[in-house]
Structures are given as structure tokens and as C-alpha cells.
Amino acid sequence: MRRAYVLVRENLTLAVKRNKHVYDLRVQPQTYNVEEWVRCYHPREMAGRLDNSRRKSMGPYLVVNVIWPVNVMIQRSKRSHPFWVHTDKLKPYVAELLPRSWLIEGDAPSAPTLDATTPDSGAGAQLQPHPQPQPVIAEPGDNAPTDSAIAGAPPTLAGSQRPKRNVQPPRRYLE
């Protein structure tokens, strides 16, 4: 019986190595730096709902810390809890207006780890200066873009309205 368990264990080890090799051939390596904005793949399954039209990635998240090349710590806002994510679940966040980073140059990211110690920010994860956005000054009566409540969402025009549809009476009343 022990010989059967040894044989199964050896076959499983070979299968794991083979699957890892096939996966590594297809994976596209991504590197993320501190203060980059990303979207996180997080599908939510709900009973009775179709999955086709659901959003599968959430974001934007800010990369707070990079310890290993494949794992990064991301955070949704300054007050939210940061968490570790594998880089396979991340993709770059692309928008016209990027949210402002709350990380300040010179401050170490204050993010708890699993063992409640502060990870050292070595391994090439250094803070880079974030360009400050230029303020937009709107004049009265001007249809200038306003600040959006959603980070990264396109700004809405103040005072713009959708055109009204042309309402006609029913044909039976036209006689």
C-alpha cells in the first residue's frame, strides 16, 4: 500500500511541474511600480444573474508596495485596507484623469502584512514623484468640465442636457 502512495505522489509531482511549465510559457510578465494605478480582476458571482455583462475588474487601485516581482500590495483609498494581489490579476488603469496619489515622497507606505510587521520597501520599490494636475478655472456661464465624483471617470459638462425627443400625437388624432 505504501508503494502505491509513493507512486501517486511521484506522478502528482511530475504533473505539477508539467502544468507549471505550460503555464509559464503562456504567461506575460508584468511589472508594476509603487504609485501606479491598476485595475484588479475580481469576478463576483450572483445567483440568478448572467455573467456575460458583469464587470470583472474593479478599480482603480494604487500600488502601495512591491515586495516580490509577482506580488504587489494595492489599496483602493487612503483609509481602505491594503491587500496582496498576484500580478496576473492586475492590469494597468487607463483614464484621461488619474486620481491623485495619497503617498507622499519620503513617506514609507504604512501597510500591515500578514504577520503584523512592516515589510521593508527594498527590492526596487522606491517612491517616484507624482505629477500634480493643473487646476481648471471655470468662468461663470462657461461649460467647463467639473470634478468628477468617481476617480478616473470622464468629467461631465456643467449645464449640458440631453436633447428632448419630438413628441407627436397618435395618428388616429390627426384626422
C-alpha positions as CSV (number, residue, x, y, z in Angstrom):
1,M,0.0,0.0,0.0
2,R,2.9,2.4,0.8
3,R,4.3,1.7,-2.6
4,A,1.1,2.8,-4.2
5,Y,1.1,6.1,-2.3
6,V,4.7,6.8,-3.3
7,L,3.9,6.1,-6.9
8,V,0.9,8.5,-6.8
9,R,3.0,11.2,-5.1
10,E,5.7,10.9,-7.8
11,N,3.1,11.2,-10.6
12,L,1.4,14.2,-8.9
13,T,4.8,15.9,-8.6
14,L,5.5,15.4,-12.3
15,A,2.0,16.7,-13.2
16,V,2.5,19.8,-11.1
17,K,5.9,20.5,-12.8
18,R,4.4,19.9,-16.3
19,N,1.4,22.2,-15.6
20,K,3.7,24.9,-14.2
21,H,5.9,24.8,-17.3
22,V,2.9,25.1,-19.6
23,Y,1.5,28.0,-17.6
24,D,4.9,29.8,-17.6
25,L,5.1,29.5,-21.4
26,R,1.8,31.4,-21.8
27,V,2.0,34.0,-19.0
28,Q,3.0,37.5,-20.0
29,P,5.2,39.0,-17.2
30,Q,4.0,42.4,-15.9
31,T,5.9,44.7,-13.6
32,Y,4.2,47.4,-11.5
33,N,5.9,50.2,-9.6
34,V,4.8,52.0,-6.5
35,E,2.2,54.8,-7.2
36,E,0.9,53.2,-10.4
37,W,-2.9,52.9,-10.8
38,V,-4.2,49.4,-11.7
39,R,-7.5,47.5,-12.0
40,C,-7.9,44.2,-10.2
41,Y,-9.7,41.2,-11.6
42,H,-12.4,40.3,-9.1
43,P,-15.3,38.5,-10.6
44,R,-18.4,38.3,-8.4
45,E,-20.9,35.5,-8.9
46,M,-24.5,36.2,-8.0
47,A,-27.2,33.5,-8.1
48,G,-29.8,34.0,-10.8
49,R,-27.7,36.6,-12.7
50,L,-25.9,36.2,-16.0
51,D,-22.2,36.6,-16.0
52,N,-21.8,37.9,-19.6
53,S,-22.4,41.6,-19.0
54,R,-20.9,41.9,-15.5
55,R,-17.8,43.9,-14.8
56,K,-15.0,41.6,-13.9
57,S,-12.3,44.0,-12.8
58,M,-12.6,46.6,-10.0
59,G,-10.6,49.7,-9.6
60,P,-8.8,52.0,-9.7
61,Y,-6.3,50.7,-7.0
62,L,-3.0,52.3,-6.1
63,V,0.1,50.1,-5.9
64,V,1.4,50.8,-2.4
65,N,4.2,48.3,-2.1
66,V,6.1,45.8,-4.2
67,I,8.0,43.1,-2.3
68,W,8.2,40.3,-4.9
69,P,8.1,40.6,-8.6
70,V,4.8,38.8,-8.8
71,N,3.0,40.1,-5.7
72,V,2.1,43.7,-5.0
73,M,0.1,45.4,-2.3
74,I,-2.8,47.5,-3.6
75,Q,-5.1,49.9,-1.8
76,R,-8.4,51.5,-3.0
77,S,-8.3,54.7,-1.0
78,K,-6.2,56.1,1.8
79,R,-8.5,54.8,4.5
80,S,-9.2,51.3,3.0
81,H,-7.3,48.2,4.0
82,P,-4.4,47.3,1.7
83,F,-4.2,43.7,0.4
84,W,-1.8,41.5,-1.5
85,V,-2.6,40.5,-5.1
86,H,-0.7,38.5,-7.7
87,T,0.2,40.5,-10.8
88,D,-1.7,38.1,-13.0
89,K,-4.9,39.6,-11.6
90,L,-3.9,43.2,-12.4
91,K,-4.0,45.3,-15.5
92,P,-3.0,49.0,-15.9
93,Y,-5.6,51.6,-15.2
94,V,-6.0,53.9,-18.2
95,A,-8.0,57.1,-17.9
96,E,-7.8,60.7,-19.0
97,L,-7.8,62.0,-15.5
98,L,-5.9,59.8,-13.0
99,P,-6.8,60.0,-9.3
100,R,-4.4,61.8,-7.0
101,S,-2.0,59.6,-5.1
102,W,-2.1,59.8,-1.3
103,L,1.5,58.5,-1.0
104,I,3.9,61.4,-0.3
105,E,7.5,61.3,-1.4
106,G,9.7,60.3,1.5
107,D,7.0,58.5,3.5
108,A,7.2,54.8,3.8
109,P,3.9,53.0,2.9
110,S,2.1,52.1,6.1
111,A,0.6,48.8,5.2
112,P,0.2,45.9,7.6
113,T,1.3,42.4,6.4
114,L,0.0,39.1,7.5
115,D,2.4,38.8,10.5
116,A,1.6,42.4,11.5
117,T,5.1,43.7,10.8
118,T,6.0,46.4,8.4
119,P,7.6,45.0,5.2
120,D,10.9,46.6,4.2
121,S,10.4,48.5,1.0
122,G,13.6,47.2,-0.6
123,A,13.6,45.1,-3.8
124,G,13.5,48.1,-6.1
125,A,10.2,49.6,-4.8
126,Q,11.0,53.2,-4.5
127,L,8.6,56.2,-4.5
128,Q,8.6,58.3,-7.6
129,P,7.3,61.8,-7.8
130,H,3.7,62.1,-9.0
131,P,3.0,64.9,-11.4
132,Q,0.5,67.4,-9.9
133,P,-2.6,68.1,-12.1
134,Q,-3.1,71.6,-13.3
135,P,-6.3,73.2,-11.9
136,V,-9.1,74.1,-14.3
137,I,-10.6,77.5,-13.6
138,A,-14.2,77.7,-14.8
139,E,-15.7,81.1,-15.5
140,P,-19.4,81.8,-14.8
141,G,-21.6,80.6,-17.6
142,D,-18.8,78.5,-19.1
143,N,-19.4,74.8,-19.9
144,A,-16.1,73.8,-18.4
145,P,-15.5,70.3,-17.1
146,T,-16.2,69.9,-13.4
147,D,-14.5,67.5,-10.9
148,S,-16.0,64.0,-11.2
149,A,-17.2,62.2,-8.1
150,I,-15.8,58.9,-9.5
151,A,-12.0,58.7,-9.8
152,G,-10.9,58.4,-13.4
153,A,-14.4,58.8,-14.8
154,P,-14.7,61.4,-17.6
155,P,-15.9,64.7,-16.4
156,T,-19.4,65.8,-17.1
157,L,-20.2,69.2,-18.6
158,A,-22.0,71.6,-16.3
159,G,-25.4,72.7,-17.6
160,S,-25.5,70.2,-20.5
161,Q,-28.7,68.4,-21.0
162,R,-29.8,65.7,-23.4
163,P,-32.0,66.8,-26.3
164,K,-35.7,66.3,-25.9
165,R,-37.5,63.9,-28.2
166,N,-40.0,65.2,-30.7
167,V,-43.4,64.2,-29.4
168,Q,-46.2,63.8,-31.9
169,P,-49.9,62.9,-31.3
170,P,-51.1,59.5,-32.3
171,R,-52.1,59.1,-36.0
172,R,-55.8,58.4,-35.0
173,Y,-56.0,62.0,-33.8
174,L,-54.5,63.6,-36.9
175,E,-57.8,63.3,-39.0
